[in-house]
Amino acid sequence: MKRLWIVAAAVMAIAMAPGCGAKDRPIPPELTHPERINDLSAKPDPKGIRLTWSRPMKYSGGAALKDLAGFRLMRAEGAGSLIELAELPVTDQERFQKVHRFVYVDTTAQMGRSYRYMMVAETADGYQSDPSNLVQQTRTTPVPPLTPENFELPKPAPLPDLPPTPAPTPAP
């Protein structure tokens, strides 16, 4: 009988112990993708083509994104097909302040050639966002900023030919 009480107590202890530690209901996989990047932009840079974009802050299901692992940058030359140019890891997961705006300079872009770029965000579990907006940029030499040394006022336009002014007549 004593043995039966011990077995019953053990079964009750196991039944009342916490489970696997999950606090919420499971999230369906289709809601665990990072939200799409909508603000990818490109502009000329002295070292290549400068790309900037904002950090996705939510999953596609609306919950706060906490496990952003990095980005995959895709590039195509001209009308060619997109291929992966770079994997860009995000290393601020444990920091109090997260990076909100990212910058990458494509230093392999050649002068005078046109490129198209697209970005995909990725979580630590490998879930990927939908592709970002597509941007196109031709690598050109950027216009230097105005400084006192290179600033010039525009030359004034010549005045139009005016008819001669009649001479004043003396008063009687």
DSSP file (Angstrom, degrees, kcal/mol; ACC not computed):
  #  RESIDUE AA STRUCTURE BP1 BP2  ACC     N-H-->O    O-->H-N    N-H-->O    O-->H-N    TCO  KAPPA ALPHA  PHI   PSI    X-CA   Y-CA   Z-CA
    1    1 A M     >        0   0    0      0, 0.0     4,-1.9     0, 0.0     5,-0.2   0.000 360.0 360.0 360.0 -40.9    0.0    0.0    0.0
    2    2 A K  H  >  +     0   0    0      1,-0.2     4,-1.9     2,-0.2     5,-0.1   0.884 360.0  52.9 -61.5 -37.2    2.9    2.3    0.9
    3    3 A R  H  > S+     0   0    0      1,-0.2     4,-2.4     2,-0.2    -1,-0.2   0.892 105.2  54.1 -65.0 -39.8    4.3    1.6   -2.5
    4    4 A L  H  > S+     0   0    0      1,-0.2     4,-2.5     2,-0.2    -1,-0.2   0.886 107.7  50.8 -61.8 -40.5    1.0    2.5   -4.2
    5    5 A W  H  X S+     0   0    0     -4,-1.9     4,-2.5     2,-0.2    -1,-0.2   0.885 109.9  50.0 -64.4 -39.0    1.0    5.9   -2.4
    6    6 A I  H  X S+     0   0    0     -4,-1.9     4,-2.3     2,-0.2    -2,-0.2   0.925 112.3  46.5 -66.1 -44.1    4.6    6.6   -3.6
    7    7 A V  H  X S+     0   0    0     -4,-2.4     4,-2.4     2,-0.2    -2,-0.2   0.914 113.6  49.0 -64.1 -42.9    3.7    5.7   -7.2
    8    8 A A  H  X S+     0   0    0     -4,-2.5     4,-2.3     1,-0.2    -2,-0.2   0.903 111.4  49.5 -64.2 -41.3    0.5    7.9   -7.0
    9    9 A A  H  X S+     0   0    0     -4,-2.5     4,-2.4     2,-0.2    -1,-0.2   0.899 111.1  49.7 -64.8 -40.7    2.5   10.8   -5.6
   10   10 A A  H  X S+     0   0    0     -4,-2.3     4,-2.2     2,-0.2    -2,-0.2   0.910 110.7  49.4 -64.6 -42.7    5.1   10.5   -8.3
   11   11 A V  H  X S+     0   0    0     -4,-2.4     4,-2.3     1,-0.2    -2,-0.2   0.913 112.2  48.5 -62.8 -43.1    2.5   10.4  -11.0
   12   12 A M  H  X S+     0   0    0     -4,-2.3     4,-2.0     2,-0.2    -2,-0.2   0.899 110.3  51.5 -64.1 -40.8    0.8   13.5   -9.5
   13   13 A A  H  X S+     0   0    0     -4,-2.4     4,-0.9     1,-0.2    -2,-0.2   0.904 112.2  45.9 -63.8 -41.2    4.2   15.4   -9.3
   14   14 A I  H  < S+     0   0    0     -4,-2.2     3,-0.4     1,-0.2    -1,-0.2   0.902 112.2  51.2 -67.7 -40.9    4.9   14.6  -12.9
   15   15 A A  H  < S+     0   0    0     -4,-2.3    -2,-0.2     1,-0.2    -1,-0.2   0.832 113.5  44.4 -66.5 -32.4    1.4   15.7  -14.0
   16   16 A M  H  < S+     0   0    0     -4,-2.0    -1,-0.2    -5,-0.2    -2,-0.2   0.591  89.9 104.1 -90.3 -10.9    1.6   19.0  -12.2
   17   17 A A  S  < S-     0   0    0     -4,-0.9    -3,-0.0    -3,-0.4    -4,-0.0  -0.377  85.5 -93.1 -68.1 149.2    5.2   19.9  -13.3
   18   18 A P        -     0   0    0      0, 0.0    -1,-0.1     0, 0.0    -2,-0.1  -0.259  41.1-127.4 -62.6 152.8    5.4   22.5  -16.0
   19   19 A G        -     0   0    0      3,-0.1    -3,-0.0    -3,-0.1    -4,-0.0   0.534  60.9 -40.6 -75.5-136.0    5.5   21.3  -19.6
   20   20 A C  S    S-     0   0    0      1,-0.1     3,-0.1     2,-0.1    -1,-0.1   0.513  83.5-103.4 -77.0  -5.0    8.1   22.2  -22.2
   21   21 A G  S    S+     0   0    0      1,-0.3     2,-0.3     2,-0.0    -1,-0.1   0.395  71.4 146.2  98.7  -4.3    8.2   25.8  -21.2
   22   22 A A        -     0   0    0      1,-0.2    -1,-0.3     4,-0.0    -3,-0.1  -0.535  25.8-174.3 -69.9 129.0    6.1   27.2  -24.0
   23   23 A K        +     0   0    0     -2,-0.3     2,-0.2    -3,-0.1    -1,-0.2   0.695  62.2  39.5 -98.2 -23.3    4.0   30.1  -22.7
   24   24 A D  S    S-     0   0    0      1,-0.1     3,-0.1     3,-0.0    -2,-0.0  -0.693  94.2 -83.0-121.0 172.6    1.9   30.8  -25.8
   25   25 A R        -     0   0    0     -2,-0.2    -1,-0.1     1,-0.1    -2,-0.1  -0.426  61.5 -89.0 -68.8 152.5    0.1   28.9  -28.5
   26   26 A P        -     0   0    0      0, 0.0    -1,-0.1     0, 0.0    -4,-0.0  -0.304  39.7-126.2 -61.9 148.4    2.3   27.8  -31.4
   27   27 A I        -     0   0    0     -3,-0.1     5,-0.1     2,-0.0    -3,-0.0  -0.843  24.1-115.1 -98.3 130.3    2.6   30.3  -34.3
   28   28 A P    >   -     0   0    0      0, 0.0     3,-2.1     0, 0.0     4,-0.2  -0.374  25.3-120.3 -62.3 142.4    1.8   29.0  -37.8
   29   29 A P  G >  S+     0   0    0      0, 0.0     3,-1.6     0, 0.0     4,-0.1   0.807 109.5  64.0 -56.1 -32.9    4.9   29.0  -40.1
   30   30 A E  G 3  S+     0   0    0      1,-0.3     3,-0.3     2,-0.1    30,-0.1   0.664 102.7  50.7 -68.6 -12.6    3.3   31.3  -42.6
   31   31 A L  G <  S+     0   0    0     -3,-2.1    30,-1.3     1,-0.2    -1,-0.3   0.362  94.4  73.4-101.7   4.1    3.1   34.1  -39.9
   32   32 A T    <   +     0   0    0     -3,-1.6    -1,-0.2    -4,-0.2    95,-0.1   0.296  68.8 107.5-102.6   9.5    6.8   33.8  -38.9
   33   33 A H  S    S-     0   0    0     -3,-0.3    27,-3.3    -4,-0.1    28,-0.3  -0.647  78.0-107.1 -83.9 143.3    8.4   35.4  -41.9
   34   34 A P  B     -A   59   0A   0      0, 0.0    96,-0.5     0, 0.0    25,-0.3  -0.335  43.8 -95.6 -63.4 152.2    9.8   38.9  -41.5
   35   35 A E        -     0   0    0     23,-2.6    86,-0.1    94,-0.1    94,-0.1  -0.324  51.1 -89.6 -66.0 156.2    7.8   41.7  -43.0
   36   36 A R        -     0   0    0      1,-0.1     2,-0.5    -3,-0.1    -1,-0.1  -0.355  34.0-119.1 -68.6 142.3    8.8   42.8  -46.5
   37   37 A I        +     0   0    0     93,-0.5    96,-1.0    82,-0.3     3,-0.2  -0.753  35.6 173.8 -81.1 122.7   11.4   45.6  -46.9
   38   38 A N        +     0   0    0     -2,-0.5    -1,-0.1    94,-0.2    -2,-0.0   0.463  63.8  58.1-110.3  -4.2    9.7   48.4  -48.8
   39   39 A D        +     0   0    0     15,-0.2     2,-0.2     2,-0.1    -1,-0.1   0.001  58.9 148.1-124.1  30.8   12.2   51.2  -48.7
   40   40 A L        +     0   0    0     -3,-0.2     2,-0.3    13,-0.1    13,-0.2  -0.486  25.3 179.0 -62.8 130.6   15.4   49.8  -50.4
   41   41 A S  E     -B   52   0B   0     11,-2.3    11,-2.0    -2,-0.2     2,-0.3  -0.953  15.5-159.2-136.3 157.0   17.1   52.8  -52.2
   42   42 A A  E     +B   51   0B   0     -2,-0.3     9,-0.2     9,-0.2    94,-0.1  -0.984  14.5 162.8-136.5 144.5   20.3   53.2  -54.2
   43   43 A K  E     -B   50   0B   0      7,-1.7     7,-2.9    -2,-0.3    94,-0.1  -0.981  44.4 -82.1-154.5 159.5   22.4   56.1  -55.2
   44   44 A P  E     -B   49   0B   0      0, 0.0     5,-0.2     0, 0.0    97,-0.1  -0.293  42.9-174.3 -63.8 148.4   26.0   56.7  -56.5
   45   45 A D  E >   -B   48   0B   0      3,-2.3     3,-1.4    95,-0.2    95,-0.1  -0.972  38.3-113.7-138.3 149.3   28.8   56.6  -54.0
   46   46 A P  T 3  S+     0   0    0      0, 0.0     3,-0.1     0, 0.0    -1,-0.0   0.800 120.0  42.4 -55.2 -27.0   32.5   57.4  -54.6
   47   47 A K  T 3  S-     0   0    0      1,-0.0     2,-0.3    -3,-0.0    62,-0.1   0.483 132.4 -68.4 -99.2  -3.3   33.3   53.7  -53.9
   48   48 A G  E <  S-B   45   0B   0     -3,-1.4    -3,-2.3    92,-0.1     2,-0.5  -0.905  86.8 -19.3 159.5-129.1   30.4   52.2  -55.8
   49   49 A I  E     -BC  44 106B   0     57,-1.2    57,-3.0    -2,-0.3     2,-0.5  -0.986  57.0-142.8-120.6 125.8   26.6   52.1  -55.4
   50   50 A R  E     -BC  43 105B   0     -7,-2.9    -7,-1.7    -2,-0.5     2,-0.4  -0.778  15.8-168.0 -93.9 122.1   25.2   52.9  -51.9
   51   51 A L  E     -BC  42 104B   0     53,-3.4    53,-2.4    -2,-0.5     2,-0.3  -0.908   6.0-178.4-110.0 136.3   22.2   50.9  -50.8
   52   52 A T  E     +BC  41 103B   0    -11,-2.0   -11,-2.3    -2,-0.4     2,-0.3  -0.979   7.5 159.5-133.6 148.4   20.1   51.8  -47.8
   53   53 A W  E     - C   0 102B   0     49,-1.7    49,-3.1    -2,-0.3     2,-0.2  -0.978  34.4-107.2-160.2 161.3   17.0   50.2  -46.2
   54   54 A S  E     - C   0 101B   0     -2,-0.3    47,-0.2    47,-0.2   -15,-0.2  -0.633  37.7-103.0 -94.8 153.1   15.1   50.0  -42.9
   55   55 A R        -     0   0    0     45,-2.3     2,-0.3    -2,-0.2    -1,-0.1  -0.544  35.0-117.2 -71.2 132.1   15.1   47.1  -40.4
   56   56 A P        -     0   0    0      0, 0.0    12,-0.1     0, 0.0   -19,-0.1  -0.587  28.9-170.6 -68.2 132.7   11.9   45.0  -40.6
   57   57 A M        +     0   0    0     -2,-0.3     8,-2.4     2,-0.1     2,-0.3   0.572  58.6  39.2-103.3 -12.4   10.3   45.4  -37.1
   58   58 A K  B    S-D   64   0C   0      6,-0.3   -23,-2.6     8,-0.0     6,-0.2  -0.915  75.3-112.5-137.2 159.9    7.5   42.8  -37.3
   59   59 A Y  B >   -A   34   0A   0      4,-2.9     3,-2.0    -2,-0.3   -27,-0.1  -0.439  46.1-101.7 -77.4 164.9    6.7   39.3  -38.5
   60   60 A S  T 3  S+     0   0    0    -27,-3.3   -28,-0.1     1,-0.3   -29,-0.1   0.753 124.7  59.7 -61.7 -22.6    4.2   39.0  -41.4
   61   61 A G  T 3  S-     0   0    0    -30,-1.3    -1,-0.3   -28,-0.3   -29,-0.1   0.526 121.5-106.3 -82.9  -6.7    1.7   38.0  -38.7
   62   62 A G  S <  S+     0   0    0     -3,-2.0    -2,-0.1     1,-0.4     3,-0.1   0.213  76.8 128.0 104.9 -15.8    2.1   41.3  -36.8
   63   63 A A  S    S-     0   0    0    -32,-0.3    -4,-2.9     1,-0.1    -1,-0.4  -0.374  72.1 -86.5 -73.9 155.5    4.2   40.2  -33.8
   64   64 A A  B     -D   58   0C   0     -6,-0.2     2,-0.6     1,-0.1    -6,-0.3  -0.397  41.6-124.2 -63.7 133.3    7.4   42.0  -32.9
   65   65 A L        +     0   0    0     -8,-2.4     3,-0.1     1,-0.1    -1,-0.1  -0.708  41.8 159.8 -83.3 117.9   10.4   40.6  -34.8
   66   66 A K        +     0   0    0     -2,-0.6    -1,-0.1     1,-0.1    -2,-0.0   0.513  63.0  55.0-116.7  -9.4   13.1   39.5  -32.3
   67   67 A D        +     0   0    0      0, 0.0    57,-2.0     0, 0.0     2,-0.4  -0.166  60.4 157.8-124.1  42.0   15.3   37.1  -34.2
   68   68 A L  E     +E  123   0D   0     55,-0.2    55,-0.3     1,-0.2    25,-0.1  -0.527  12.2 178.2 -65.4 121.8   16.4   38.9  -37.3
   69   69 A A  E     -     0   0D   0     53,-2.5    21,-2.8    -2,-0.4     2,-0.3   0.752  47.4 -68.0-100.0 -29.1   19.6   37.2  -38.4
   70   70 A G  E     -EF 122  89D   0     52,-1.7    52,-2.5    19,-0.3     2,-0.3  -0.996  44.5 -83.6 167.7-167.1   20.5   39.0  -41.6
   71   71 A F  E     -EF 121  88D   0     17,-2.2    17,-3.1    -2,-0.3     2,-0.5  -0.943  17.2-142.7-134.2 152.0   19.8   40.0  -45.2
   72   72 A R  E     -EF 120  87D   0     48,-2.7    48,-1.7    -2,-0.3     2,-0.5  -0.980  19.2-154.0-115.0 119.2   20.4   38.5  -48.6
   73   73 A L  E     -EF 119  86D   0     13,-2.9    12,-3.5    -2,-0.5    13,-1.5  -0.829   9.3-164.8 -97.3 126.2   21.3   41.1  -51.2
   74   74 A M  E     -EF 118  84D   0     44,-3.2    44,-1.9    -2,-0.5     2,-0.3  -0.860   7.0-175.2-110.1 144.4   20.5   40.1  -54.8
   75   75 A R  E     -EF 117  83D   0      8,-2.9     8,-2.4    -2,-0.4     2,-0.4  -0.994  10.5-172.6-141.0 146.0   21.9   41.9  -57.9
   76   76 A A  E     -E  116   0D   0     40,-2.3    40,-2.8    -2,-0.3     2,-0.5  -0.996  22.3-132.4-133.8 141.7   21.4   41.8  -61.6
   77   77 A E  E >  S-E  115   0D   0     -2,-0.4     3,-2.3     4,-0.3    38,-0.2  -0.829  71.2 -40.7 -93.6 128.3   23.4   43.6  -64.3
   78   78 A G  T 3  S-     0   0    0     36,-2.5    -2,-0.1    -2,-0.5    38,-0.1  -0.351 126.4 -19.7  58.7-127.8   21.1   45.3  -66.9
   79   79 A A  T 3  S+     0   0    0     -2,-0.1    -1,-0.3    36,-0.0    36,-0.1   0.276 107.4 121.9 -95.3   9.9   18.2   43.0  -67.8
   80   80 A G  S <  S-     0   0    0     -3,-2.3     2,-0.2     1,-0.1    36,-0.0  -0.027  71.4 -83.9 -66.9 174.9   20.0   39.9  -66.5
   81   81 A S        -     0   0    0      1,-0.1    -4,-0.3    -5,-0.1     2,-0.2  -0.509  47.7-100.6 -83.3 151.4   18.6   37.6  -63.7
   82   82 A L        -     0   0    0     -2,-0.2     2,-0.3    -6,-0.1    -6,-0.2  -0.493  42.0-179.6 -72.1 133.7   19.1   38.4  -60.1
   83   83 A I  E     -F   75   0D   0     -8,-2.4    -8,-2.9    -2,-0.2     2,-0.3  -0.942  38.8 -89.5-129.6 155.5   21.9   36.4  -58.3
   84   84 A E  E     +F   74   0D   0     -2,-0.3   -10,-0.3   -10,-0.2     3,-0.1  -0.475  40.6 175.4 -68.6 126.0   23.0   36.6  -54.6
   85   85 A L  E     -     0   0D   0    -12,-3.5     2,-0.3     1,-0.3   -11,-0.2   0.811  61.6  -5.5 -96.6 -40.8   25.6   39.3  -54.2
   86   86 A A  E     -F   73   0D   0    -13,-1.5   -13,-2.9     2,-0.0     2,-0.5  -0.997  48.3-137.5-157.5 148.6   26.1   39.2  -50.4
   87   87 A E  E     -F   72   0D   0     -2,-0.3   -15,-0.2   -15,-0.2   -17,-0.0  -0.965  26.6-163.5-104.4 123.1   24.8   37.8  -47.1
   88   88 A L  E     -F   71   0D   0    -17,-3.1   -17,-2.2    -2,-0.5     2,-0.1  -0.896   7.3-149.8-114.2 103.9   24.8   40.5  -44.6
   89   89 A P  E     -F   70   0D   0      0, 0.0     2,-0.5     0, 0.0   -19,-0.3  -0.373   6.0-139.0 -73.9 150.8   24.5   39.3  -40.9
   90   90 A V        +     0   0    0    -21,-2.8     3,-0.2     1,-0.1    -2,-0.0  -0.950  21.6 177.2-106.5 125.3   22.8   41.3  -38.2
   91   91 A T        +     0   0    0     -2,-0.5     3,-0.3     1,-0.1    -1,-0.1   0.125  56.3  86.5-117.9  20.0   24.7   41.2  -35.0
   92   92 A D    >   +     0   0    0      1,-0.2     3,-1.2     2,-0.1    -1,-0.1   0.167  46.8 114.9-107.8  20.3   22.7   43.4  -32.6
   93   93 A Q  T 3  S+     0   0    0      1,-0.3    -1,-0.2    -3,-0.2    -2,-0.1   0.843  83.1  42.3 -58.8 -35.5   20.2   40.9  -31.3
   94   94 A E  T 3  S+     0   0    0     -3,-0.3    -1,-0.3     3,-0.0     2,-0.1   0.494  94.9 102.9 -91.8  -3.9   21.6   41.2  -27.7
   95   95 A R  S <  S-     0   0    0     -3,-1.2     3,-0.1     1,-0.1    -3,-0.0  -0.453  70.8-135.1 -81.1 153.4   22.0   44.9  -27.7
   96   96 A F  S    S+     0   0    0      1,-0.2     2,-0.6    -2,-0.1    -1,-0.1   0.926  97.5  47.5 -69.0 -46.0   19.6   47.3  -26.0
   97   97 A Q  S    S-     0   0    0     -3,-0.0     2,-0.2     3,-0.0    -1,-0.2  -0.873  81.0-154.1-101.3 124.2   19.5   49.7  -29.0
   98   98 A K        -     0   0    0     -2,-0.6     2,-0.4    -3,-0.1    -5,-0.1  -0.611  25.1-104.1 -92.8 153.8   19.0   48.0  -32.4
   99   99 A V        -     0   0    0     -2,-0.2     3,-0.1     1,-0.1    -7,-0.1  -0.643  34.2-176.8 -73.8 129.3   20.2   49.4  -35.7
  100  100 A H        +     0   0    0     -2,-0.4   -45,-2.3     1,-0.2     2,-0.4   0.688  67.1  42.0-102.0 -22.9   17.2   50.8  -37.5
  101  101 A R  E    S-C   54   0B   0    -47,-0.2     2,-0.3   -49,-0.0    -1,-0.2  -0.993  70.9-159.0-130.3 128.9   18.7   51.8  -40.9
  102  102 A F  E     -C   53   0B   0    -49,-3.1   -49,-1.7    -2,-0.4     2,-0.4  -0.786   3.3-164.7-109.6 151.0   21.3   49.7  -42.7
  103  103 A V  E     +C   52   0B   0     -2,-0.3     2,-0.3   -51,-0.2   -51,-0.2  -0.997   8.8 174.8-135.0 137.2   23.8   50.8  -45.4
  104  104 A Y  E     -C   51   0B   0    -53,-2.4   -53,-3.4    -2,-0.4     2,-0.6  -0.990  16.9-151.3-141.1 134.3   25.8   48.6  -47.8
  105  105 A V  E     -C   50   0B   0     -2,-0.3     2,-1.3   -55,-0.2   -55,-0.2  -0.931  12.1-142.9-108.6 120.4   28.1   49.9  -50.6
  106  106 A D  E >   +C   49   0B   0    -57,-3.0   -57,-1.2    -2,-0.6     3,-0.8  -0.690  23.5 176.5 -80.3  97.0   28.5   47.6  -53.6
  107  107 A T  T 3  S+     0   0    0     -2,-1.3    -1,-0.2     1,-0.2   -57,-0.0   0.532  71.3  67.1 -82.1  -6.2   32.2   48.2  -54.4
  108  108 A T  T 3  S+     0   0    0    -59,-0.1    -1,-0.2    -3,-0.1     2,-0.1   0.540  72.0 113.4 -90.8  -6.5   32.1   45.6  -57.2
  109  109 A A    <   -     0   0    0     -3,-0.8     2,-0.3   -62,-0.1     3,-0.0  -0.444  64.7-133.5 -66.1 135.4   29.8   47.8  -59.4
  110  110 A Q    >   -     0   0    0     -2,-0.1     3,-2.0     1,-0.1    29,-0.4  -0.715  25.9 -94.8 -97.4 143.0   31.7   49.0  -62.5
  111  111 A M  T 3  S+     0   0    0     -2,-0.3    29,-0.2     1,-0.3     3,-0.1  -0.243 107.4  12.9 -55.6 131.6   31.6   52.6  -63.7
  112  112 A G  T 3  S+     0   0    0     27,-3.0     2,-0.3     1,-0.3    -1,-0.3   0.328  98.6 117.5  85.7  -7.1   28.9   53.2  -66.4
  113  113 A R    <   -     0   0    0     -3,-2.0    26,-2.4    26,-0.1     2,-0.4  -0.702  59.1-131.9 -97.2 148.5   27.1   49.9  -65.9
  114  114 A S  E     - G   0 138D   0     -2,-0.3   -36,-2.5    24,-0.2     2,-0.3  -0.801  24.7-173.7-101.5 137.9   23.4   49.7  -64.7
  115  115 A Y  E     -EG  77 137D   0     22,-2.8    22,-2.7    -2,-0.4     2,-0.4  -0.943  16.5-148.5-131.4 150.0   22.4   47.3  -61.9
  116  116 A R  E     -EG  76 136D   0    -40,-2.8   -40,-2.3    -2,-0.3     2,-0.3  -0.947  19.9-164.2-114.8 140.8   19.1   46.2  -60.3
  117  117 A Y  E     +EG  75 135D   0     18,-2.8    18,-2.1    -2,-0.4     2,-0.3  -0.936  13.0 175.7-129.0 149.0   19.0   45.3  -56.6
  118  118 A M  E     -E   74   0D   0    -44,-1.9   -44,-3.2    -2,-0.3     2,-0.3  -0.982  14.4-150.1-147.6 149.0   16.6   43.4  -54.3
  119  119 A M  E     -E   73   0D   0     14,-0.3    13,-2.3    -2,-0.3     2,-0.4  -0.932   6.1-166.6-126.2 145.9   16.8   42.5  -50.6
  120  120 A V  E     -E   72   0D   0    -48,-1.7   -48,-2.7    -2,-0.3     2,-0.2  -1.000  15.4-143.0-129.6 130.7   15.4   39.6  -48.5
  121  121 A A  E     -E   71   0D   0     -2,-0.4     8,-2.5     9,-0.3     2,-0.4  -0.645  18.1-161.9 -89.4 151.6   15.4   39.6  -44.7
  122  122 A E  E     -EH  70 128D   0    -52,-2.5   -53,-2.5    -2,-0.2   -52,-1.7  -0.997   8.8-140.7-139.3 139.8   16.0   36.3  -42.9
  123  123 A T  E >   -E   68   0D   0      4,-2.5     3,-1.6    -2,-0.4   -55,-0.2  -0.392  36.9-101.1 -88.9 172.3   15.3   35.1  -39.3
  124  124 A A  T 3  S+     0   0    0    -57,-2.0   -56,-0.1     1,-0.3    -1,-0.1   0.778 124.3  55.5 -63.6 -26.6   17.6   32.9  -37.2
  125  125 A D  T 3  S-     0   0    0    -58,-0.2    -1,-0.3     2,-0.1    -3,-0.0   0.457 123.1-104.7 -85.8  -1.1   15.4   29.9  -38.1
  126  126 A G    <   +     0   0    0     -3,-1.6     2,-0.3     1,-0.3    -2,-0.1   0.502  69.3 147.7  92.8   4.2   15.8   30.5  -41.8
  127  127 A Y        -     0   0    0    -95,-0.1    -4,-2.5     1,-0.0     2,-0.3  -0.581  33.7-152.1 -73.3 135.0   12.4   32.1  -42.5
  128  128 A Q  B     -H  122   0D   0     -2,-0.3    -6,-0.2    -6,-0.2     2,-0.1  -0.817   6.7-125.9-113.3 149.1   12.7   34.6  -45.3
  129  129 A S        -     0   0    0     -8,-2.5   -94,-0.1    -2,-0.3     3,-0.1  -0.289  40.7 -87.6 -76.5 169.0   10.7   37.7  -46.1
  130  130 A D        -     0   0    0    -96,-0.5   -93,-0.5     1,-0.1    -9,-0.3  -0.448  65.3 -79.4 -67.5 155.7    9.0   38.4  -49.4
  131  131 A P        -     0   0    0      0, 0.0   -11,-0.2     0, 0.0    -1,-0.1  -0.258  50.9-119.5 -60.1 146.3   11.4   40.2  -51.8
  132  132 A S        -     0   0    0    -13,-2.3   -94,-0.2     1,-0.2     2,-0.1  -0.032  44.6 -66.4 -71.8-179.8   11.9   43.9  -51.3
  133  133 A N        -     0   0    0    -96,-1.0     2,-0.4     1,-0.1   -14,-0.3  -0.397  57.5-114.7 -63.7 151.7   11.1   46.6  -53.8
  134  134 A L        -     0   0    0    -16,-0.1     2,-0.3    -3,-0.1   -16,-0.2  -0.789  33.0-169.7 -94.6 130.5   13.4   46.5  -56.8
  135  135 A V  E     -G  117   0D   0    -18,-2.1   -18,-2.8    -2,-0.4     2,-0.4  -0.906   6.5-156.6-119.8 151.2   15.8   49.5  -57.3
  136  136 A Q  E     +G  116   0D   0     -2,-0.3     2,-0.3   -20,-0.2   -20,-0.2  -0.980  16.0 168.4-127.7 139.2   17.9   50.3  -60.3
  137  137 A Q  E     -G  115   0D   0    -22,-2.7   -22,-2.8    -2,-0.4     2,-0.5  -0.988  24.7-145.6-150.7 139.1   21.1   52.4  -60.4
  138  138 A T  E     -G  114   0D   0     -2,-0.3     2,-0.5   -24,-0.3   -24,-0.2  -0.892  33.2-116.2-100.6 134.0   23.9   53.1  -62.9
  139  139 A R        +     0   0    0    -26,-2.4   -27,-3.0    -2,-0.5     2,-0.3  -0.589  50.3 157.2 -74.5 120.8   27.3   53.6  -61.4
  140  140 A T        -     0   0    0     -2,-0.5   -95,-0.2   -92,-0.2   -92,-0.1  -0.869  52.2 -87.3-133.3 166.2   28.4   57.2  -62.1
  141  141 A T        -     0   0    0     -2,-0.3    -2,-0.0   -97,-0.1     2,-0.0  -0.680  52.9-121.8 -75.3 122.8   30.8   59.6  -60.5
  142  142 A P        -     0   0    0      0, 0.0    -1,-0.1     0, 0.0   -97,-0.1  -0.323  25.4-104.3 -67.1 149.6   28.8   61.4  -57.8
  143  143 A V        -     0   0    0      1,-0.1     3,-0.1   -99,-0.1    -3,-0.0  -0.576  40.7-118.2 -71.2 127.7   28.6   65.1  -57.9
  144  144 A P        -     0   0    0      0, 0.0    -1,-0.1     0, 0.0     3,-0.1  -0.367  32.7-102.1 -67.9 148.9   30.9   66.6  -55.3
  145  145 A P        -     0   0    0      0, 0.0     2,-0.2     0, 0.0     5,-0.1  -0.332  43.8 -94.8 -67.4 153.2   29.2   68.7  -52.6
  146  146 A L        +     0   0    0     -3,-0.1     5,-0.0     3,-0.1    -3,-0.0  -0.496  50.9 169.7 -71.2 133.9   29.5   72.4  -52.9
  147  147 A T    >>  -     0   0    0     -2,-0.2     4,-1.2    -3,-0.1     3,-0.6  -0.876  51.0 -99.9-133.3 166.9   32.3   74.0  -50.9
  148  148 A P  T 34 S+     0   0    0      0, 0.0     3,-0.1     0, 0.0    -2,-0.0   0.811 121.9  56.5 -58.4 -27.2   33.8   77.5  -50.9
  149  149 A E  T 34 S+     0   0    0      1,-0.2    -3,-0.1     3,-0.0     0, 0.0   0.824 117.3  29.6 -76.0 -31.0   36.5   76.3  -53.2
  150  150 A N  T <4 S+     0   0    0     -3,-0.6     2,-0.4    -5,-0.1    -1,-0.2   0.355  91.2 113.4-112.3   6.9   34.3   74.9  -56.0
  151  151 A F     <  +     0   0    0     -4,-1.2     2,-0.4    -3,-0.1    -5,-0.0  -0.657  38.8 175.6 -82.4 129.8   31.3   77.2  -55.7
  152  152 A E        -     0   0    0     -2,-0.4     3,-0.1     3,-0.0    -3,-0.0  -0.999  28.2-126.8-133.7 136.6   30.7   79.6  -58.6
  153  153 A L        -     0   0    0     -2,-0.4     2,-0.1     1,-0.1     0, 0.0  -0.539  38.6-102.2 -74.3 145.3   27.8   82.0  -59.2
  154  154 A P        -     0   0    0      0, 0.0    -1,-0.1     0, 0.0     3,-0.1  -0.409  40.4-104.5 -67.1 146.6   26.1   81.5  -62.5
  155  155 A K        -     0   0    0      1,-0.1     2,-0.0    -2,-0.1    -3,-0.0  -0.506  41.6-108.3 -70.8 136.6   27.0   84.1  -65.1
  156  156 A P        -     0   0    0      0, 0.0    -1,-0.1     0, 0.0     3,-0.1  -0.339  31.8-111.7 -67.6 147.9   24.3   86.7  -65.6
  157  157 A A        -     0   0    0      1,-0.1     2,-0.0    -3,-0.1     0, 0.0  -0.502  39.8 -99.1 -74.6 145.9   22.3   86.6  -68.7
  158  158 A P        -     0   0    0      0, 0.0    -1,-0.1     0, 0.0     3,-0.1  -0.350  41.1-107.5 -65.4 148.4   22.8   89.5  -71.1
  159  159 A L        -     0   0    0      1,-0.1     3,-0.1    -3,-0.1     2,-0.0  -0.484  37.5-106.7 -73.7 144.6   20.2   92.2  -71.0
  160  160 A P        -     0   0    0      0, 0.0     2,-0.4     0, 0.0    -1,-0.1  -0.368  41.8 -92.7 -69.3 153.9   17.9   92.4  -73.9
  161  161 A D        -     0   0    0     -3,-0.1     0, 0.0    -2,-0.0     0, 0.0  -0.531  46.1-158.1 -67.6 123.9   18.3   95.3  -76.4
  162  162 A L        -     0   0    0     -2,-0.4     3,-0.1    -3,-0.1    -1,-0.0  -0.778  23.6-102.5-103.0 148.2   16.1   98.1  -75.3
  163  163 A P        -     0   0    0      0, 0.0    -1,-0.1     0, 0.0     0, 0.0  -0.385  52.7 -89.3 -66.0 149.5   14.9  100.8  -77.6
  164  164 A P        -     0   0    0      0, 0.0     0, 0.0     0, 0.0     0, 0.0  -0.260  40.8-118.1 -60.9 145.9   16.8  104.1  -77.1
  165  165 A T        -     0   0    0     -3,-0.1    -3,-0.0     1,-0.1     2,-0.0  -0.723  31.0-115.3 -84.9 129.2   15.3  106.4  -74.6
  166  166 A P        -     0   0    0      0, 0.0     3,-0.1     0, 0.0    -1,-0.1  -0.339  33.2-105.7 -65.7 147.1   14.2  109.8  -76.0
  167  167 A A        -     0   0    0      1,-0.1     2,-0.1    -2,-0.0     0, 0.0  -0.461  40.6-104.3 -70.1 141.4   16.1  112.8  -74.8
  168  168 A P        -     0   0    0      0, 0.0    -1,-0.1     0, 0.0    -3,-0.0  -0.385  31.8-128.6 -66.4 144.0   14.1  114.9  -72.4
  169  169 A T        -     0   0    0     -2,-0.1     2,-0.0    -3,-0.1     0, 0.0  -0.752  26.6-109.4 -93.6 140.5   12.7  118.1  -73.8
  170  170 A P        -     0   0    0      0, 0.0    -1,-0.1     0, 0.0     0, 0.0  -0.345  32.6-113.6 -68.4 149.8   13.4  121.3  -71.9
  171  171 A A              0   0    0      1,-0.1     0, 0.0    -2,-0.0     0, 0.0  -0.636 360.0 360.0 -82.5 138.7   10.5  122.9  -70.2
  172  172 A P              0   0    0      0, 0.0    -1,-0.1     0, 0.0     0, 0.0   0.494 360.0 360.0 -73.8 360.0    9.4  126.4  -71.6
